[in-house]
Amino acid sequence: MKNSFENKAIDTFSYLFMAIFSVFCILPFILILSSSISDEKSVQLTGFALFPKQFSLLAYEVIFQDNTIFNAYKTTIIFTVAGTILCLIITSAMAYAISVKTFTHRNKIAFFVYFTMLFSGGLIPSYLLISKYLGLSDNILVYILPALVNPFNMFLLRNFFKQIPDSLAESAKIDGANDIYILFKIILPLAKPALATIGLFYGLGFWNEWFTATLYINDKDLYSLQYLIMKVLREVDFMYEMDYMQGVIPNYVAPSNTVRMATAVVTVGPIIFVYPFLQKYFIKGLVVGAVKG
């Protein structure tokens, strides 16, 4: 009876603690959303609040003032999805190659990839290679091709592949399977947690990409979402600073703070909806029972 009471007390305390912790995690998102639909003047006078004191959609009107934002969304979604898939394929193939003990050149390939983590050619050689020799300026592939393999992700996936029993691949080879079949039919299905984690890393990296557009993109239809948002913020800040320097009192206050909050809502929203679908793969123990004892 005592143990039962103690277990219930611990469960109650745990649920209560997690509920309070969840509220504190949700409050910043509510604050951002509320501030994004508030009037700029009220935000400057009273600060940010959980509920808008004066409702205004001016910040979203500034962001969605033309079709450029929709083109940026389309472009970003395309290279994020395509880039994540290609990166997972290339990274998985290289990780599997250097995880196979019978592959002669696996250490040389691993060193070649590891070398790029320590040394880089720099910005200018990279710019010349991508823009002049590869001709990827104003091309959506410029977002994808230079980022096909991340060394850290490859070694992370390699270490996960090493945990999969060798007897699985050996049994498949006895039955006549080649390495491509083993990778896609045996190894990758067992590596779903690792693939989901690395895929999330790649996806977030592509979704937050803005520096590439700064260097190589002049076509407005190929702007990434993050670059366009940064461009809008700069324009709003410039407008605010010009009015301040000239001593001009405009009819409305430039929505500097509220636009920042609105951009956070616009850019983070899709990731919040995608994450729950990937969360179920963040589990362990998929290899348990795969090999008969």
Salt bridges, closest charged atoms under 4 A:
ASP166 OD2 - LYS101 NZ 3.77
ASP179 OD1 - LYS173 NZ 3.73
GLU235 OE2 - LYS231 NZ 2.98
ASP237 OD2 - ARG260 NH2 2.85
